[in-house]
Amino acid sequence: MTAPVPLQDAMPTTRGLNFYREDRNLQWLCRTLMPREVFERAEPHLVAMGEAAGGVVDALAADADRNPPVLRAYDERGRRIDEVVHHPSYRELERIAFSRFGLAAMSHREGVLGWPGRVPHLLKYALVYLFSQSEFGLLCPVNVTDSTSRMLRLYGTAELGARYLPRLTTTDFDALWQGTQWMTEKTGGSDVGASTTLARPEADGTWRLWGDKWFCSNANADMALTLARPEGAPAGTRGLAMFLVPKYLPDGTKNAWTLNRLKDKLGSRSMATGEVTYAGAVAWLVGKPDQGFKQMMEMVNVSRLANAVRAAAIMRRSLVESLVHARGRAAFGRALVELPLLRQNLLEMLLDTEAATTVVLNAAAVFDGWDAGSAEDRKLFRLLTPLAKYWTTMRARWVASEGMNVRAGNGYIEDWPNARLVRDSYLGAIWEGTSNVVALDVQRALTREGCLDPFLGLVSRRLATVSERGAKPWVDVVLQALEAVEQQVRRWPDLPKPERELEARPAADTVYHILAASLLFGDGQTLREQADDCRKLLVAILYARRWLRPGAPNAPAFSLRDLAWLDAMADWEPVPASALPPREGPATP
């Protein structure tokens, strides 16, 4: 973190910071998770993105947020065009994301950013983490364009791939076509099986769709992957097929869909979300007709990782804003950062942010393993993505709100970034499934899809690396929680469904904290061996104590002894082993 702003500056700001250079935790994670040659090739791009995110992207994002898109339904001759008109600031953000950095193309096209081959998911999501600290909304179009390409590569015909993939994956902004995914309907909401959109086959191999989609993110997209029920198909999700619906047909005529209106949203104001009617729209089947829902959920699961990354980024930006403000502003004769209650807020924000960042980047590394052919990583990814999405998006709301509270009155004013961070944070827990829906999906992954044993193996391996004596009692706390969760999951099949469902959310909470703590402990042991530094072990212990072994009722979350190390943890200064708290009496000051 940068040096504190002089106290005579009454309103310190983060404007102009390089978000990568300021983030020692992100630097360390990238250096540790990436092979050396990959990191050396990646870091210049991370530096460039950090500079853009703290400068031009931040300024453009604030401008685009104040000037949301509008719908131009008809042209001057009265023809239906359904054009979404964006502010120039948003269009420039698109150029930075899609063209300059190639965020939607780098997993599908070789040579993006000069990379020899395709860019690893780990680097892609690290870049997204930096970008989304300033702009949240645009990263939905980036992600759904990316995942549309993935679905076409995996399940589309060669003809569809040849026609659309070059346009979806180009970094030439003027040639780019953006993709999206539309499945939610008025009748369905989270119950996708209640969808009523109808699909009828045509003699030429195409299909025609009739129906309405209620939440259509990236409403200005050039093509949508959508769910519809072929005539005669069974009810529920088993009867849904996936279709590609372009806005314009190969002959250049506009397809039979109408964009009825744009949503007036609380957050992600820069990005257009609308309501769409298919009125005999021409579509192409993607994959097998009875696998549409399964394919769409695979697309959603990838999107959940992007969602979790954005939530972790909101936490990080809120933490940075809070630290800069607290160190540069005085009250009652002292810098705010010296006040114990505020230090407690900052420490909890730091722990949540660091945990979320290591979870999402490790999930990205698992994604790379899955794409390289690892069956175990496929199962881990199936669990880690809903798990990360579930907790980080909920916790981002708390961290963003605390960040606003730290800045107080100015935090509530739209001239500062806090209000936008709070507004954007609320969307994450709704996108790609509400918290209840995603917690049930975590439960399903653990019980029905064979993800429990790979998860147990991952956590056990990470905890087994810890040899630091002062940390081992706290490793035992995590292991005890792991044992309890394993017993709970293994008895779920014998429980009545309502009783089992009631356990989904508290269990998902605990599973996330076990994962986060085990990754932090593994990171901590690595840093201890690299630099004789117990900083990350202290973070791991405090996190495990906060979430897996809470203290007595009405006791403070942290002791004065803990709070004394806040500045060292924030600045990545070495922390000695003597700073590690004993397991006895963990919550007493």
MARMARKOL-699270 format. One record per residue (C-alpha): residue number from 0; residue in one letter; x, y, z. Coordinates in steps of 0.25 Angstrom, whole numbers, plus 2048, in hexadecimal, padded with zeros to 3 digits. Layout:
    n  res  east  north   up
  NUM    A     X      Y    Z
...
//
This chain:
    n  res  east  north   up
    0    M   800    800  800
    1    T   805    80E  7FD
    2    A   80A    817  808
    3    P   7FF    81E  810
    4    V   7FA    82B  80A
    5    P   7FE    837  813
    6    L   7F3    83A  81D
    7    Q   7F1    848  818
    8    D   7EB    842  80C
    9    A   7DD    841  811
   10    M   7D8    838  806
   11    P   7E2    82E  801
   12    T   7E0    827  7F4
   13    T   7E4    81A  7ED
   14    R   7E4    821  7E0
   15    G   7F0    81D  7D7
   16    L   7F5    811  7DF
   17    N   7FA    805  7D7
   18    F   7F0    7FB  7DD
   19    Y   7FA    7EF  7DA
   20    R   807    7F6  7DF
   21    E   7FF    7FA  7EC
   22    D   7FA    7EB  7EE
   23    R   805    7E3  7F4
   24    N   7FC    7D8  7F7
   25    L   7F8    7D7  7E8
   26    Q   806    7D7  7E4
   27    W   80A    7CC  7ED
   28    L   7FF    7C3  7E9
   29    C   802    7C5  7DA
   30    R   810    7C2  7DC
   31    T   80D    7B6  7E5
   32    L   802    7B0  7DC
   33    M   808    7B2  7CF
   34    P   815    7AB  7CA
   35    R   820    7B5  7CA
   36    E   821    7B7  7BB
   37    V   812    7B9  7BA
   38    F   813    7C3  7C5
   39    E   81E    7CB  7BF
   40    R   816    7CC  7B2
   41    A   809    7CF  7B9
   42    E   80E    7DA  7C2
   43    P   810    7E5  7B8
   44    H   801    7E3  7B4
   45    L   7FD    7E3  7C3
   46    V   805    7F0  7C5
   47    A   7FE    7F6  7B9
   48    M   7F0    7F2  7BD
   49    G   7F3    7F7  7CB
   50    E   7F7    805  7C6
   51    A   7EA    805  7BD
   52    A   7E1    801  7C8
   53    G   7E6    80B  7D2
   54    G   7E6    816  7C7
   55    V   7DE    817  7BA
   56    V   7D5    80B  7BD
   57    D   7D1    811  7CA
   58    A   7CD    81E  7C4
   59    L   7C6    818  7B8
   60    A   7BE    80F  7C1
   61    A   7B9    81B  7CA
   62    D   7B5    822  7BD
   63    A   7AE    816  7B7
   64    D   7A7    813  7C5
   65    R   7A1    821  7C4
   66    N   79C    820  7B6
   67    P   795    812  7B4
   68    P   792    80D  7A7
   69    V   785    810  7A0
   70    L   77C    808  796
   71    R   77A    80D  788
   72    A   76F    804  783
   73    Y   76D    80A  776
   74    D   775    811  76B
   75    E   771    81E  765
   76    R   769    816  75A
   77    G   761    80F  764
   78    R   768    802  763
   79    R   76A    7F9  76F
   80    I   779    7F9  772
   81    D   779    7F6  782
   82    E   786    7FE  783
   83    V   78D    800  791
   84    V   794    80D  791
   85    H   79F    80E  79B
   86    H   7A7    81A  7A0
   87    P   7B4    81C  799
   88    S   7BB    819  7A7
   89    Y   7B5    80B  7A6
   90    R   7B9    809  798
   91    E   7C7    80D  79C
   92    L   7C7    803  7A7
   93    E   7C3    7F8  79E
   94    R   7CF    7FB  795
   95    I   7D8    7FA  7A1
   96    A   7D2    7ED  7A5
   97    F   7CF    7E6  798
   98    S   7DA    7EC  78F
   99    R   7E6    7F1  797
  100    F   7E6    7E6  7A1
  101    G   7DE    7DB  799
  102    L   7D7    7D6  7A6
  103    A   7CC    7CF  79F
  104    A   7D5    7C9  794
  105    M   7E1    7C4  79C
  106    S   7DC    7B7  7A0
  107    H   7D8    7B3  791
  108    R   7E2    7BA  788
  109    E   7F1    7B8  788
  110    G   7FA    7C5  788
  111    V   7F1    7CE  790
  112    L   7FB    7D8  798
  113    G   806    7D1  790
  114    W   804    7C4  798
  115    P   80A    7B7  792
  116    G   7FD    7B0  791
  117    R   7F1    7B3  799
  118    V   7F1    7BB  7A6
  119    P   7EF    7B3  7B3
  120    H   7E2    7B5  7BA
  121    L   7EB    7B9  7C6
  122    L   7F0    7C5  7BF
  123    K   7E3    7C8  7B9
  124    Y   7DC    7C9  7C6
  125    A   7E7    7D0  7CD
  126    L   7E6    7DB  7C2
  127    V   7D6    7DB  7C4
  128    Y   7D9    7DC  7D3
  129    L   7E0    7E9  7D1
  130    F   7D7    7EF  7C6
  131    S   7CB    7EC  7CF
  132    Q   7D0    7F4  7DA
  133    S   7CC    800  7D2
  134    E   7C1    7FB  7C8
  135    F   7B7    7F0  7CC
  136    G   7AC    7F0  7C1
  137    L   7B4    7EF  7B4
  138    L   7BA    7E2  7B9
  139    C   7AD    7DB  7B8
  140    P   7AE    7DD  7A9
  141    V   7BC    7D9  7A9
  142    N   7B9    7CC  7B1
  143    V   7AD    7C8  7A9
  144    T   7B4    7CA  79C
  145    D   7BF    7C2  7A1
  146    S   7B6    7B6  7A5
  147    T   7AE    7B7  799
  148    S   7BB    7B4  791
  149    R   7BE    7A8  79B
  150    M   7B0    7A2  799
  151    L   7B1    7A3  78A
  152    R   7BF    79D  78A
  153    L   7BA    791  793
  154    Y   7AC    78F  78D
  155    G   7A9    797  780
  156    T   7AA    791  772
  157    A   7B7    794  76A
  158    E   7AE    79D  761
  159    L   7A9    7A5  76D
  160    G   7B8    7A6  772
  161    A   7BD    7AB  765
  162    R   7B2    7B5  763
  163    Y   7B2    7BB  771
  164    L   7BF    7B8  779
  165    P   7C8    7C1  771
  166    R   7BF    7CD  774
  167    L   7BD    7C9  783
  168    T   7CC    7C8  785
  169    T   7D2    7D3  77D
  170    T   7D9    7DF  784
  171    D   7D6    7E8  778
  172    F   7CB    7F0  77F
  173    D   7C4    7F4  772
  174    A   7C3    7E6  76E
  175    L   7BF    7E0  77B
  176    W   7B1    7DA  77E
  177    Q   7AD    7D8  78D
  178    G   7A6    7CC  792
  179    T   79D    7CA  79E
  180    Q   794    7BF  7A5
  181    W   785    7C1  7A7
  182    M   77D    7B7  7AF
  183    T   775    7BE  7BA
  184    E   766    7C0  7B7
  185    K   75A    7C7  7BF
  186    T   755    7B9  7C2
  187    G   762    7B3  7C6
  188    G   76B    7BC  7CD
  189    S   775    7B2  7D4
  190    D   76C    7A6  7D0
  191    V   771    7A5  7C2
  192    G   769    799  7C0
  193    A   75D    7A1  7C0
  194    S   761    7A8  7B3
  195    T   757    7A9  7A8
  196    T   75F    7AE  79C
  197    L   75B    7A4  790
  198    A   764    79F  785
  199    R   75F    799  778
  200    P   768    793  76E
  201    E   769    798  75F
  202    A   76B    790  753
  203    D   779    796  750
  204    G   77E    791  75E
  205    T   77C    79E  765
  206    W   772    7A1  770
  207    R   768    7AC  773
  208    L   766    7B1  782
  209    W   75A    7B8  788
  210    G   75A    7BD  796
  211    D   75F    7C8  7A0
  212    K   76C    7C9  7A8
  213    W   76B    7D2  7B4
  214    F   779    7D5  7B8
  215    C   782    7D7  7AC
  216    S   790    7DC  7B0
  217    N   799    7E2  7A5
  218    A   78C    7E5  79E
  219    N   794    7EB  792
  220    A   79A    7DE  78F
  221    D   79C    7D9  781
  222    M   798    7CB  785
  223    A   792    7C3  790
  224    L   792    7B5  796
  225    T   784    7B2  79B
  226    L   77C    7A7  7A0
  227    A   76F    7A3  799
  228    R   766    797  79A
  229    P   764    78F  78D
  230    E   756    78B  789
  231    G   753    77E  790
  232    A   75E    77E  799
  233    P   75C    77B  7A8
  234    A   759    785  7B3
  235    G   764    78A  7BC
  236    T   773    78C  7BA
  237    R   774    77E  7B2
  238    G   76C    784  7A7
  239    L   774    791  7A4
  240    A   77E    792  799
  241    M   788    79D  796
  242    F   788    7A5  78A
  243    L   790    7B0  784
  244    V   788    7BC  780
  245    P   78F    7C7  778
  246    K   78A    7D5  777
  247    Y   78C    7D5  768
  248    L   78B    7CA  75F
  249    P   796    7C5  755
  250    D   78F    7CD  74A
  251    G   790    7DA  752
  252    T   781    7DB  756
  253    K   77D    7DD  764
  254    N   778    7D1  76C
  255    A   76A    7D1  772
  256    W   76D    7D5  780
  257    T   769    7E2  786
  258    L   770    7E9  792
  259    N   764    7EE  799
  260    R   76B    7F7  7A3
  261    L   777    7F9  7AC
  262    K   777    7F6  7BB
  263    D   779    802  7C5
  264    K   783    7FB  7CE
  265    L   789    7FE  7DC
  266    G   797    7FB  7D7
  267    S   79F    7F7  7CB
  268    R   799    803  7C4
  269    S   7A3    804  7B9
  270    M   79E    7F6  7B3
  271    A   791    7F5  7AC
  272    T   787    7EA  7B1
  273    G   77A    7E9  7AA
  274    E   76E    7E1  7A7
  275    V   76D    7D9  79A
  276    T   762    7D2  792
  277    Y   765    7C8  788
  278    A   75A    7C8  77D
  279    G   75E    7BD  774
  280    A   76D    7C0  776
  281    V   776    7B7  76D
  282    A   77F    7AF  776
  283    W   789    7A3  775
  284    L   78A    798  77E
  285    V   797    797  787
  286    G   79A    789  78C
  287    K   790    77E  78E
  288    P   781    782  790
  289    D   780    77B  79D
  290    Q   78D    781  7A3
  291    G   789    790  7A2
  292    F   788    792  7B1
  293    K   794    78B  7B5
  294    Q   79C    792  7AA
  295    M   796    7A0  7AF
  296    M   79A    79C  7BD
  297    E   7A8    799  7B9
  298    M   7A8    7A7  7B3
  299    V   7A2    7AD  7C0
  300    N   7AD    7A6  7C8
  301    V   7B8    7AD  7C0
  302    S   7B1    7BA  7C2
  303    R   7B0    7B8  7D1
  304    L   7BF    7B8  7D2
  305    A   7BF    7C5  7CA
  306    N   7B4    7CA  7D4
  307    A   7BD    7C6  7E0
  308    V   7C9    7CD  7DA
  309    R   7C1    7DA  7D9
  310    A   7BC    7D9  7E7
  311    A   7CA    7D7  7EC
  312    A   7CE    7E3  7E5
  313    I   7C3    7EB  7EB
  314    M   7C9    7E7  7F8
  315    R   7D7    7EB  7F4
  316    R   7D3    7F8  7EF
  317    S   7CB    7FB  7FC
  318    L   7D7    7F7  805
  319    V   7E0    800  7FD
  320    E   7D7    80C  7FE
  321    S   7D5    80A  80D
  322    L   7E4    808  810
  323    V   7E7    815  808
  324    H   7DC    81D  80E
  325    A   7DF    818  81C
  326    R   7EE    81B  81B
  327    G   7EC    828  815
  328    R   7E1    82E  81E
  329    A   7E1    832  82C
  330    A   7D6    832  837
  331    F   7D7    835  846
  332    G   7E6    839  845
  333    R   7EA    82C  83E
  334    A   7EB    826  831
  335    L   7DE    81D  82F
  336    V   7E7    811  82D
  337    E   7EB    812  83B
  338    L   7DD    810  841
  339    P   7DB    802  846
  340    L   7CD    800  841
  341    L   7D1    805  833
  342    R   7DD    7FC  833
  343    Q   7D4    7F0  836
  344    N   7CB    7F4  82A
  345    L   7D7    7F5  821
  346    L   7DD    7E8  826
  347    E   7D1    7E0  823
  348    M   7D0    7E6  815
  349    L   7DE    7E2  813
  350    L   7DC    7D4  817
  351    D   7CF    7D2  80F
  352    T   7D6    7D9  802
  353    E   7E2    7D0  803
  354    A   7DA    7C3  805
  355    A   7D1    7C7  7F9
  356    T   7DD    7CA  7F0
  357    T   7E4    7BD  7F3
  358    V   7D8    7B5  7F1
  359    V   7D4    7BB  7E4
  360    L   7E2    7BA  7DE
  361    N   7E4    7AC  7E3
  362    A   7D7    7A8  7DC
  363    A   7DC    7AF  7CF
  364    A   7E9    7A6  7D1
  365    V   7DF    79A  7D2
  366    F   7D8    79E  7C6
  367    D   7E5    79E  7BE
  368    G   7E7    790  7C4
  369    W   7DA    78B  7BF
  370    D   7DC    791  7B1
  371    A   7E9    789  7B1
  372    G   7E2    77C  7B3
  373    S   7E1    77A  7C2
  374    A   7D5    772  7C6
  375    E   7D7    776  7D5
  376    D   7D8    785  7D1
  377    R   7CB    784  7CA
  378    K   7C4    77F  7D6
  379    L   7CB    78A  7DF
  380    F   7C7    795  7D5
  381    R   7B9    790  7D6
  382    L   7B9    792  7E5
  383    L   7C2    79E  7E6
  384    T   7BB    7A7  7DD
  385    P   7AD    7A7  7E3
  386    L   7B4    7A7  7F1
  387    A   7BC    7B3  7EE
  388    K   7B1    7BA  7E7
  389    Y   7A8    7B7  7F3
  390    W   7B0    7BD  7FE
  391    T   7B8    7C8  7F7
  392    T   7AC    7CF  7F1
  393    M   7A5    7CF  7FE
  394    R   7B1    7D4  806
  395    A   7B5    7DE  7FC
  396    R   7A8    7E6  800
  397    W   7AD    7E6  80E
  398    V   7BB    7EB  80A
  399    A   7B6    7F5  801
  400    S   7AC    7FB  80B
  401    E   7B7    7FB  816
  402    G   7C0    803  80C
  403    M   7B5    80D  80A
  404    N   7B4    80E  819
  405    V   7C3    810  81A
  406    R   7C2    81C  811
  407    A   7B5    821  818
  408    G   7AD    82C  811
  409    N   7B6    82D  805
  410    G   7B5    81E  803
  411    Y   7A6    820  801
  412    I   7A9    82B  7F6
  413    E   7A9    826  7E7
  414    D   7B6    82E  7E5
  415    W   7BE    823  7EC
  416    P   7BE    815  7E8
  417    N   7B8    80F  7F5
  418    A   7A9    811  7F1
  419    R   7AB    80A  7E3
  420    L   7B3    7FE  7EA
  421    V   7A7    7FC  7F4
  422    R   79D    7FD  7E8
  423    D   7A5    7F3  7E0
  424    S   7A8    7E9  7EB
  425    Y   799    7E6  7ED
  426    L   798    7E0  7DF
  427    G   7A2    7D5  7E1
  428    A   79A    7CE  7EB
  429    I   78E    7CD  7E1
  430    W   795    7CB  7D3
  431    E   796    7BC  7CF
  432    G   78E    7B8  7DB
  433    T   789    7BE  7E8
  434    S   791    7BA  7F5
  435    N   787    7AF  7F8
  436    V   787    7AA  7EA
  437    V   796    7A9  7EA
  438    A   797    7A3  7F8
  439    L   78E    798  7F3
  440    D   797    796  7E7
  441    V   7A3    795  7F0
  442    Q   79B    78A  7F8
  443    R   798    783  7EB
  444    A   7A7    783  7E7
  445    L   7AB    77D  7F4
  446    T   7A1    772  7F4
  447    R   79D    76F  7E6
  448    E   7A9    772  7DE
  449    G   7B5    76C  7E5
  450    C   7BB    779  7E9
  451    L   7BD    776  7F8
  452    D   7C9    76D  7F7
  453    P   7D1    777  7EE
  454    F   7CE    782  7F7
  455    L   7D2    77A  804
  456    G   7DF    777  7FC
  457    L   7E2    785  7F8
  458    V   7E0    78B  806
  459    S   7E8    77F  80D
  460    R   7F4    781  804
  461    R   7F4    790  806
  462    L   7F3    78F  815
  463    A   7FE    783  815
  464    T   808    78D  810
  465    V   808    795  81D
  466    S   813    793  826
  467    E   814    7A0  82E
  468    R   812    79C  83D
  469    G   80A    7A9  840
  470    A   800    7A6  835
  471    K   7FE    797  837
  472    P   7F3    799  842
  473    W   7EB    7A1  838
  474    V   7ED    797  82D
  475    D   7E6    78D  837
  476    V   7DA    797  838
  477    V   7D9    796  829
  478    L   7DA    787  829
  479    Q   7D0    785  833
  480    A   7C6    78E  82B
  481    L   7CA    786  81F
  482    E   7C6    779  826
  483    A   7B9    77E  82B
  484    V   7B5    783  81D
  485    E   7B9    775  817
  486    Q   7B0    76E  821
  487    Q   7A5    778  81E
  488    V   7A6    776  80F
  489    R   7A6    767  810
  490    R   799    766  818
  491    W   792    770  80E
  492    P   78D    765  805
  493    D   785    75F  811
  494    L   77E    76B  815
  495    P   771    770  810
  496    K   772    77A  805
  497    P   76D    786  80D
  498    E   776    783  819
  499    R   782    781  80F
  500    E   77F    78F  808
  501    L   77E    796  815
  502    E   78D    792  818
  503    A   792    797  80A
  504    R   795    7A5  80D
  505    P   79C    7A3  81B
  506    A   7A4    798  815
  507    A   7A8    7A0  809
  508    D   7AD    7AB  812
  509    T   7B6    7A1  819
  510    V   7BB    79A  80D
  511    Y   7BF    7A8  807
  512    H   7C6    7AB  814
  513    I   7CD    79E  815
  514    L   7D2    7A0  806
  515    A   7D6    7AE  808
  516    A   7DE    7AB  815
  517    S   7E5    79F  80F
  518    L   7EA    7A7  803
  519    L   7EE    7B2  80D
  520    F   7F6    7A9  816
  521    G   7FC    7A2  80A
  522    D   800    7B0  805
  523    G   805    7B4  812
  524    Q   80F    7A8  813
  525    T   814    7AB  805
  526    L   817    7B9  809
  527    R   81D    7B5  816
  528    E   827    7AC  80F
  529    Q   82A    7B6  804
  530    A   82C    7C2  80D
  531    D   82C    7BE  81B
  532    D   81F    7C6  81C
  533    C   813    7C2  824
  534    R   80A    7CD  81E
  535    K   800    7C4  816
  536    L   800    7B9  821
  537    L   7FB    7C5  82A
  538    V   7F0    7C8  820
  539    A   7EC    7B9  820
  540    I   7EC    7B8  82F
  541    L   7E3    7C4  830
  542    Y   7DA    7C0  825
  543    A   7D8    7B2  82B
  544    R   7D6    7B8  839
  545    R   7CC    7C2  833
  546    W   7C3    7B8  82B
  547    L   7C6    7AA  830
  548    R   7C8    7AC  83F
  549    P   7C0    7B9  843
  550    G   7C3    7BF  851
  551    A   7B9    7C1  85C
  552    P   7AD    7C9  85A
  553    N   7AF    7D8  85B
  554    A   7BE    7D7  85A
  555    P   7C5    7DF  850
  556    A   7C9    7D7  843
  557    F   7D8    7DA  845
  558    S   7E1    7DE  851
  559    L   7EA    7EA  852
  560    R   7F6    7E1  850
  561    D   7F0    7DD  842
  562    L   7ED    7EB  83E
  563    A   7FB    7EF  841
  564    W   7FF    7E7  834
  565    L   7F5    7EE  82B
  566    D   7FF    7F7  825
  567    A   809    7EC  822
  568    M   7FF    7E4  81C
  569    A   7F9    7EF  813
  570    D   807    7F3  80F
  571    W   80D    7E5  80E
  572    E   818    7E7  818
  573    P   81E    7DB  81E
  574    V   816    7D5  82A
  575    P   81E    7CD  834
  576    A   819    7BF  839
  577    S   817    7C6  847
  578    A   80B    7CD  841
  579    L   803    7C0  83F
  580    P   7F9    7C0  84A
  581    P   7F7    7B4  853
  582    R   7EB    7AB  851
  583    E   7E7    7AD  85F
  584    G   7DD    7B9  862
  585    P   7DD    7BD  853
  586    A   7D3    7C8  854
  587    T   7D7    7CF  861
  588    P   7DE    7DD  860
//
